[in-house]
Amino acid sequence: MFGLSELALVLVVVVVVLGVKKGPELMRSAGRAARVLKGEKKALKEREQ
């Protein structure tokens, strides 16, 4: 599994490859994905209790 530093490095490389124009859109998408994953993790913890 990837650690946080590896994930950040991959995101930086993707931003450089896609260019500055797509950067903000990519970051918004990554933020949305992170929120969804965080919500799912919270839901799983609540279901286990």
Backbone as a printed PyTorch tensor [residue, N CA C, xyz], in Angstrom:
tensor([[[  0.8570,  -1.1820,   0.0000],
         [  0.0000,   0.0000,   0.0000],
         [  0.8980,   1.2390,   0.0000]],

        [[  0.4440,   2.2590,  -0.6740],
         [  1.2090,   3.4950,  -0.7550],
         [  1.1010,   4.2810,   0.5380]],

        [[  2.1880,   4.9310,   0.8980],
         [  2.1820,   5.8450,   2.0260],
         [  1.8120,   7.2370,   1.5460]],

        [[  1.6570,   8.1430,   2.4700],
         [  1.2580,   9.5050,   2.1400],
         [  2.3130,  10.2030,   1.2950]],

        [[  3.5820,   9.9860,   1.5970],
         [  4.6400,  10.6560,   0.8310],
         [  4.6850,  10.1480,  -0.6150]],

        [[  4.4940,   8.8650,  -0.8250],
         [  4.4840,   8.3250,  -2.1810],
         [  3.2890,   8.8510,  -2.9630]],

        [[  2.1280,   8.9250,  -2.3080],
         [  0.9300,   9.4430,  -2.9590],
         [  1.1090,  10.9040,  -3.3490]],

        [[  1.7060,  11.6900,  -2.4670],
         [  1.9620,  13.1030,  -2.7720],
         [  2.9160,  13.2290,  -3.9550]],

        [[  3.9310,  12.4100,  -4.0090],
         [  4.8860,  12.4390,  -5.1120],
         [  4.2040,  12.0930,  -6.4280]],

        [[  3.3490,  11.0940,  -6.4220],
         [  2.6180,  10.7080,  -7.6370],
         [  1.7220,  11.8570,  -8.0850]],

        [[  1.0310,  12.5090,  -7.1430],
         [  0.1730,  13.6350,  -7.4980],
         [  0.9710,  14.7840,  -8.1060]],

        [[  2.1450,  15.0620,  -7.5550],
         [  2.9890,  16.1280,  -8.0920],
         [  3.4190,  15.7960,  -9.5160]],

        [[  3.8080,  14.5810,  -9.7560],
         [  4.2300,  14.1720, -11.1050],
         [  3.0670,  14.2880, -12.0810]],

        [[  1.8880,  13.8670, -11.6780],
         [  0.7140,  13.9520, -12.5440],
         [  0.3970,  15.4080, -12.8720]],

        [[  0.4810,  16.2820, -11.8790],
         [  0.2160,  17.7090, -12.1130],
         [  1.2240,  18.2760, -13.1080]],

        [[  2.4840,  17.9200, -12.9680],
         [  3.5100,  18.4240, -13.8930],
         [  3.2500,  17.8940, -15.3000]],

        [[  2.8920,  16.6250, -15.4120],
         [  2.6550,  16.0260, -16.7230],
         [  1.4360,  16.6530, -17.3980]],

        [[  0.3630,  16.8290, -16.6640],
         [ -0.8590,  17.3800, -17.2540],
         [ -0.7770,  18.8810, -17.4690]],

        [[  0.1050,  19.5190, -16.7630],
         [  0.2820,  20.9540, -16.9360],
         [ -0.4980,  21.7580, -15.9130]],

        [[ -0.1830,  23.0170, -15.8710],
         [ -0.7680,  23.9170, -14.8870],
         [ -2.2620,  24.1220, -15.1570]],

        [[ -2.6600,  24.0680, -16.4110],
         [ -4.0600,  24.3070, -16.7730],
         [ -5.0050,  23.2890, -16.1320]],

        [[ -4.6030,  22.0420, -16.0910],
         [ -5.4400,  20.9920, -15.5160],
         [ -5.2220,  20.8190, -14.0160]],

        [[ -4.2320,  21.4840, -13.4440],
         [ -3.8820,  21.3120, -12.0380],
         [ -5.0150,  21.5750, -11.0670]],

        [[ -5.6680,  22.7410, -11.1270],
         [ -6.7570,  23.0110, -10.1780],
         [ -7.9020,  22.0060, -10.2740]],

        [[ -8.2350,  21.6120, -11.4970],
         [ -9.3090,  20.6230, -11.6780],
         [ -8.9050,  19.2780, -11.0670]],

        [[ -7.6590,  18.9010, -11.2510],
         [ -7.1480,  17.6490, -10.7030],
         [ -7.1570,  17.6770,  -9.1750]],

        [[ -6.7480,  18.7890,  -8.5900],
         [ -6.7290,  18.9100,  -7.1330],
         [ -8.1450,  18.8690,  -6.5510]],

        [[ -9.0970,  19.5000,  -7.2340],
         [-10.4840,  19.4300,  -6.7680],
         [-10.9740,  17.9930,  -6.7830]],

        [[-10.6650,  17.2770,  -7.8480],
         [-11.0740,  15.8710,  -7.9550],
         [-10.4240,  15.0290,  -6.8570]],

        [[ -9.1580,  15.2920,  -6.5970],
         [ -8.4620,  14.5560,  -5.5430],
         [ -9.0680,  14.8700,  -4.1840]],

        [[ -9.4390,  16.1190,  -3.9530],
         [-10.0890,  16.5000,  -2.6960],
         [-11.4260,  15.8210,  -2.5190]],

        [[-12.2020,  15.7730,  -3.6010],
         [-13.5040,  15.0820,  -3.5420],
         [-13.3090,  13.6030,  -3.2330]],

        [[-12.3420,  12.9870,  -3.8900],
         [-12.0720,  11.5630,  -3.6600],
         [-11.6390,  11.3220,  -2.2140]],

        [[-10.8090,  12.2110,  -1.6820],
         [-10.3580,  12.0700,  -0.2910],
         [-11.5430,  12.1960,   0.6700]],

        [[-12.4590,  13.1270,   0.4020],
         [-13.6400,  13.2720,   1.2680],
         [-14.5220,  12.0440,   1.2100]],

        [[-14.7050,  11.4850,   0.0220],
         [-15.5170,  10.2750,  -0.1220],
         [-14.8820,   9.1260,   0.6570]],

        [[-13.5760,   8.9510,   0.5050],
         [-12.8890,   7.8720,   1.2190],
         [-12.9720,   8.0570,   2.7270]],

        [[-12.8310,   9.2940,   3.1820],
         [-12.9240,   9.5810,   4.6110],
         [-14.3220,   9.2500,   5.1380]],

        [[-15.3430,   9.6090,   4.3670],
         [-16.7160,   9.3030,   4.7600],
         [-16.9770,   7.8050,   4.8080]],

        [[-16.4620,   7.0850,   3.8310],
         [-16.6330,   5.6340,   3.8140],
         [-15.9240,   4.9820,   4.9930]],

        [[-14.7430,   5.4810,   5.3240],
         [-14.0020,   4.9380,   6.4720],
         [-14.7800,   5.1570,   7.7570]],

        [[-15.3550,   6.3530,   7.8980],
         [-16.1440,   6.6660,   9.0860],
         [-17.3810,   5.7630,   9.1610]],

        [[-18.0310,   5.5480,   8.0330],
         [-19.2170,   4.6940,   7.9890],
         [-18.8720,   3.2550,   8.3720]],

        [[-17.7310,   2.7660,   7.9090],
         [-17.3100,   1.4090,   8.2620],
         [-17.0470,   1.2800,   9.7590]],

        [[-16.4060,   2.2900,  10.3390],
         [-16.1350,   2.2560,  11.7780],
         [-17.4360,   2.2620,  12.5750]],

        [[-18.4200,   3.0630,  12.1310],
         [-19.7080,   3.1230,  12.8270],
         [-20.4540,   1.7990,  12.6990]],

        [[-20.3510,   1.1480,  11.5490],
         [-21.0220,  -0.1260,  11.3370],
         [-20.4220,  -1.2250,  12.2080]],

        [[-19.1120,  -1.1560,  12.4670],
         [-18.4460,  -2.1740,  13.2700],
         [-18.8430,  -2.1050,  14.7390]],

        [[-19.2570,  -0.9540,  15.2000],
         [-19.5800,  -0.8000,  16.6240],
         [-20.9260,  -1.2950,  16.9620]]])
